[in-house]
Amino acid sequence: MGNLFLSYARDDRPVADRLGVALEAAGHRVWWDRQLSGGSQFSTAIEQELDRADHVLVLWSRDAVQSPWVRDEAAYARDAGKLIPLTLDGGPSPLGFRQFHTVDASNWVNGSNPGLPDGLEQALGTAPAADASERPKQRVQFCRTSDGVTLAYSKVGSGTPLLKSANWLNHLEYEWGNPLWRHWIDEFSECHTLVRYDERCNGMSDWDAPTLSFSLLVEDLLTVADAAGLQQFDLLAISQGCPVAVAFAVRYPERVRRLVMINGFAAGWAHSRDPEQRAQWDALATLARTGWGKDNAVFRQTFTNLFFPEATAQQSAWWNELQKLSASPKNAERLMRLFGEIDVGDLLPQVRAPTLVLHCQNDQLVPLEAGRLMASRIPDAQFVALDSHNHLVLQNEPAWLRLVAEVTAFLCDQP
């Protein structure tokens, strides 16, 4: 018999206790947090038991879907191939987990059967019930720009087309399995055909592009849209992908149905009124030439701390590796200086697509005021402040649930 971990919402504790007893009676070794002594070792103990478990039983319910703890444990189990989901009330699993077979335990919950819910024994006997192979496949393709640069792009999912503009830094293959990006990909490919791409000079696209300019970044977006066969689409932008999206929406208004921008800005660091801030970024760009590609991640950690001030050591390591794989030292500096020179402030009032702007309140990389400014200057734009310190919202944050809810409602709202 295997080692089992029970993940559940606090309000579902009586059901979890009942299931745990039934599983132990069936010969399984079961761990759930009634065995915790509390105190500062809470998170450490959970991580240890998750690693030790053969299977993780996630008890989905209305309360569990809203629990960042349960979603974080479920994401770990999914990525590790250990997930066995159950529904306690017959409701659907949250987006990102619906591709997995779910044991319906609602009749068992409402009955008095001392045994196990129907189908659970079979799931335990064939687990992991949801193999990683069941995740929709990413299809990476290549297209060529008018100036001869090869761009890599991918399509995954089905539904209304959603094109994500490139940002700092991208790598289609590495992001696919990276826990810092995976929840974004899974969430927005659930009900959309999600198209992503690596911009010139980084990721799987040409690193040797002779020319790099803001105008070319906008045209690269058009090249990808045409290659993917997208006539009109929703446009998702994060960080410096936002000014590119703004310029594209103004230049090609007939192509953009709706525009979503997250933690973005209209003007880069070179336009800052703070001379110390300009000097700091100029020094970082210069240092990128020598510090970026080294095996020692001390230099890249400087950027990681700005993106994720509350990251765990493992999350920092993932982001450090992504940056190293995504660009050469030379291109890291080129891109950094280009992003600093961007200024689309005059274009904001010309955006005609319905627009949603979201920004983390304590973003250490791009201040909240930058998002407010964009929203205030785009006609009829909606603005949402998210309770997070991170530049890229992590799956275990409450802010992620708010972000998903706001973006889903906005994109599903018919014009």
SULRA-V241739 format. One line per field, one symbol per residue. ss: DSSP state (@ for helix, = for strand, . for the rest). psi: psi as a letter, one per 40 degrees, with the letter a starting at -180 (. if undefined). A space follows every 50 residues. Layout:
ss: ???
psi: ???
This chain:
ss: ..=====..@@@@@@@@@@@@@@@@...===.@@@...@@@@@@@@@@@@ @@..======.@@@@..@@@@@@@@@@@@@..=====............. .===.@@@@@.........@@@@@@@.....@@@....======.....= ======...=====.......@@@@@@.@@@@@@@@@@...=======.. .............@@@@@@@@@@@@@@.....======..@@@@@@@@@@ @.@@@=======....=.@@@...@@@@@@@@@@@@@@@@@......@@@ @@@@@@@.....@@@@@@@@@@@@@@..@@@@@@@@@@@@@.=.@@@@@@ ...=======.......@@@@@@@@@@....=====...........@@@ @@@@@@@@@@@@...
psi: iihihhhiideedddddddddddddeeihhhieeeieaaeeddddddddd ddidihhhghiddddehddddddddddddefehhiihdeeiiiiieeeei hhhheddddeaeheaiiheddddddeihdgideehhhhhhiiihideehh hhiihiaiahhhhhiiahiihdddddeheddddddddeedeihhhiihii eibeihefhdhhiddddddddddddddefhdiiihhihbeeddddddddd dgdedhdihhhhfaidhideeiehddddddddddddddddedeidheddd dddddddgefiiddddddddddddddiiddddddddddddeihfdeedee heihhhhihhdfhedhidddddddddehhfiihhhigieidhhideiddd dddddddddddehh.
